[in-house]
Amino acid sequence: MGEKILEFKNYYIAVFSVNYLFQGIDQSLFAIIIPIYLISIIGVLDASAIAFLGSIIGIPWILKILYGMIGDKFGSKRFGRRRPWIIGMVSFAGILWIIMGIPNFYTASNAITAFTIMGFLIFLGMAFGDTIIDGLFIDITPKEKLGRISGYTWGMRSIGAIAGGPAFAILLVSGLLNVSMLFIIVGILTILSSFSTIFIKEPKEYPEVKLGLHLKNMFNNSRDWKAYGFSLFSAMVESVGVLIISIFVLVEMGVLTSVGTELSLPSGDVDVYLYNAFITMIVSLGVVAGALIAGQIADKKTRRLSVFLAFIITTIALFLMIIPIAWPILLIFSSFVGVAIGWRHSSYAAVVTEISKQHLEMDSTYYSLCNAFANLGGILGLSLSGFVLELTASYIYVFIFVAVISNLGLIGFLLLDPKDYEHTL
C-alpha cells in the first residue's frame, strides 16, 4: 500500500488538526461546563453520578471496530471511502448539539437522563467520525511522520479543551452567552469542521476488503492481543485525569463542598465555571506538551523509550497528587498528570499506527479496534474510580488505584517485538 499513498501535503495537518480540535471542544463541554451546569440545575449531585454519566457517554468509543469495518468496507467511488462517513456522522453530532440548545429541553427532574442520552448519541457520531478520520490519517501519512503528527493532532484535541473550556466559561460568566446558545454554537462549528476534509485528496484505490478473513486475522495472533492489552491499560488514566482531578482540585480550593461523595455549590456562584475551566486548561496544557515531546522522541529516538517514559511520568504524577499540599501547588501537580496523559497517548499512537499498517486491507478497523480497547480502558478506569470513590470517599485512594492499575499496560508492551512498531527497524 506504500506505493499507493498520495503525496502528503503540509496543509493536511491543518485539516486533521481542526477536526481533532473540535473533538476536544465537544469533549470539553462534558468535562468543564456540563458537570457544573448539572449541579446548578439539580442542586446536589453525587460525584459518582458524574462518573456514571461519563462512563455511559463513553460507550460509543468502545464500538470503534464496528465503525472501522463500515468505513473500510463501504464508501463512495465519487466522494471517497472516508470523507462521506466523516462529514455525515460528525454533522449528526453537531445537529444534536443544536437540538440540545432548544430552551427548556431539560429540567431538574430529567437533566441527568437527558444529558446521558444526548451525550451518548453525540459521542456516537463523534466516535464514528473519529474512527474514519483515523483511517484516512493512516492511509496518507508516511510512517516516519506518524509519531510527530499523531502527537500534534492529539495536542490539538487538547487545545480544544484549552480554547473551548475557558473561552466558553468566560462568555457564560460575563453574560454574553447562555448555555443554550453555547450548545448551538458548538453544534454549528462541529458541523463545519467535518466539511474541512473536502480539502484532502483520498487514494482512488484501496486493497479489497474481505471482512471475515481480515477481521479473523486481527484475533488469531499473539502480537495483536499484546497490542490490545497495551491499549486497554494504557488509557485507564485519561478520563480520570481530566474529570476526577478537576473535581478534586475544586474541592481542595473550597469552590465545591464535598460531604462524603456528594458535591454541592456552597454559594451557587457561576464563577465555578471559570475555576473548572482554569483547572482543565492547566491539565490540558500539560497534555499538549507531553504529546508533542513524546511524538518527537518516538520518531527521532525510539518508540520504546517514549513508551517507557510515559509509564514512569504517569506513576510519579499520580503519586504527587496524594501529597497534602496547598492547592496552588496541587495545580502544578495536575499539569504533570496532563503531561503524562499526552505523553502516553502520543507514544501509544506511534506504536499502534505502525502496527496498523500491517493490516493493509483494514487498517482503519485495526486501529479502531485498538482504540476501542483504549476507550474501554478509559471507561473502566472512570467506572472503577467511581466505585473506589464511593467505597472509600477518598480521592487519594482513587489516585493510588489508577497509578497501580495503569501500569499493567507495560506488560503487553514488553511482550511486543520492537520490529512490529519501530519504524527504523
WOUR-V883447 format. One record per pair of residues at least 6 apart in sequence whose ideal C-beta (glycine too) atoms are under 7 Angstrom apart, sorted by sequence separation. I is the first residue (numbers start at 1). J is the second residue. If there is no record, write none. Layout:
i=<I;I>
j=<J;J>
//
This chain:
i=<39;75;171;218;250;357;389;419;38;75;172;251;256;257;265;356;359;418;76;106;141;297;298;75;105;247;256;257;297;388;389;71;172;356;388;71;356;294;321;320;385;388;71;168;353;35;352;247;294;317;320;321;385;255;385;100;352;317;318;255;317;381;96;253;317;317;96;97;250;96;250;313;314;30;313;93;96;250;246;249;310;313;314;93;92;93;246;310;246;309;310;90;89;90;310;242;245;89;90;89;307;242;306;241;85;86;303;306;307;86;85;86;303;290;294;298;303;282;286;290;294;298;82;285;286;289;290;293;283;286;287;290;291;295;279;282;283;286;290;291;294;298;82;282;285;286;289;290;294;82;283;284;287;288;291;279;283;287;291;295;286;290;53;57;56;60;67;71;59;67;71;53;57;61;49;53;57;60;64;68;72;56;60;67;71;136;139;58;67;129;355;42;53;57;61;136;355;41;60;64;68;354;42;354;41;351;38;38;253;322;252;245;38;103;237;322;249;252;321;322;101;101;34;249;318;101;249;100;101;318;319;249;318;97;98;101;315;30;97;98;245;97;95;245;314;315;94;97;94;26;94;241;311;93;94;173;241;172;173;311;26;90;91;173;241;172;173;23;90;91;237;238;90;169;170;237;169;307;23;87;237;86;87;169;87;234;86;166;165;166;19;83;234;304;83;165;166;165;16;231;303;304;83;161;162;303;82;302;16;81;231;80;162;161;162;81;227;158;12;227;261;158;159;261;31;158;8;28;261;8;20;24;28;32;155;158;260;5;6;8;20;23;24;27;5;17;21;24;25;33;13;17;20;21;24;28;33;73;155;16;20;23;24;28;32;72;154;155;21;22;73;13;17;21;25;231;235;239;243;24;151;152;234;235;238;151;218;232;236;240;244;37;69;217;228;231;232;235;236;239;240;151;152;227;231;234;235;239;151;232;233;236;237;150;214;228;232;236;240;231;148;214;248;147;148;214;218;147;148;218;244;147;209;207;208;209;145;207;244;144;147;29;26;25;240;26;237;236;22;22;236;237;236;22;233;233;19;18;19;233;234;233;19;232;18;230;229;15;58;15;229;230;229;230;15;158;15;54;227;226;155;11;12;154;54;226;227;226;154;154;223;223;6;151;154;150;6;223;5;4;150;47;150;4;147;150;146;1;146;146;31;143;31;48;47;143;31;46;138;46;47;44;45;138;138;44;39;39;40;138;39;138;135;135;138;134;132;135;131;134;134;36;36;131;33;36;32;32;32;31;28;144;143;72;72;71;72;68;69;68;68;65;68;67;68;65;64;65;64;65;64;63;62;64;62;61;62;58;62;58;59;58;55;55;54;55;51;51;51;52;51;48;48;47;48;1>
j=<45;81;177;224;256;363;395;425;45;82;179;258;263;264;272;363;366;425;84;114;149;305;306;84;114;256;265;266;306;397;398;81;182;366;398;82;367;306;333;333;398;401;85;182;367;50;367;263;310;333;336;337;401;272;402;118;370;336;337;275;337;402;118;275;339;340;121;122;275;122;276;339;340;57;340;122;125;279;276;279;340;343;344;125;125;126;279;343;280;343;344;125;125;126;347;280;283;128;129;129;347;283;347;283;128;129;347;350;351;132;132;133;350;338;342;346;351;331;335;339;343;347;132;335;336;339;340;343;334;337;338;341;342;346;331;334;335;338;342;343;346;350;135;335;338;339;342;343;347;136;337;338;341;342;345;334;338;342;346;350;342;346;112;116;116;120;127;131;120;128;132;115;119;123;112;116;120;123;127;131;135;120;124;131;135;200;203;123;132;194;420;108;119;123;127;202;421;108;127;131;135;421;111;423;111;421;111;112;327;396;327;321;115;180;314;399;327;330;399;400;180;181;115;330;399;183;331;183;184;402;403;334;403;183;184;187;403;119;186;187;334;187;187;337;406;407;187;190;188;122;190;337;407;190;191;270;338;270;271;410;126;190;191;273;341;273;274;126;193;194;340;341;194;273;274;341;274;413;130;194;344;194;195;277;197;344;197;277;277;278;133;197;348;418;198;280;281;281;133;348;421;422;202;280;281;422;202;422;137;202;352;202;284;284;285;206;352;284;140;355;389;287;288;390;161;288;140;160;393;141;153;157;161;165;288;291;393;139;140;142;154;157;158;161;140;152;156;159;160;168;149;153;156;157;160;164;169;209;291;153;157;160;161;165;169;209;291;292;159;160;211;152;156;160;164;370;374;378;382;164;291;292;374;375;378;292;359;373;377;381;385;179;211;359;370;373;374;377;378;381;382;294;295;370;374;377;378;382;295;376;377;380;381;295;359;373;377;381;385;377;295;361;395;295;296;362;366;298;299;369;395;299;361;360;361;362;299;361;398;299;303;186;186;186;402;190;402;402;189;190;405;406;406;193;405;406;193;193;194;408;409;409;196;409;196;409;409;196;239;197;411;412;412;413;199;342;200;239;412;412;342;199;200;342;243;415;416;416;345;346;416;417;201;346;349;346;203;420;203;203;349;247;350;205;350;353;350;207;353;354;242;354;243;261;261;357;246;261;353;262;263;262;263;356;357;264;263;264;265;363;265;364;363;364;367;364;364;367;364;367;368;272;273;368;273;276;276;277;280;280;280;423;423;362;364;364;365;364;365;365;367;365;368;368;369;368;368;369;371;372;372;372;372;375;375;375;376;375;379;378;379;379;379;382;382;383;382;383;385;386;386;386;389;389;390;360>
//
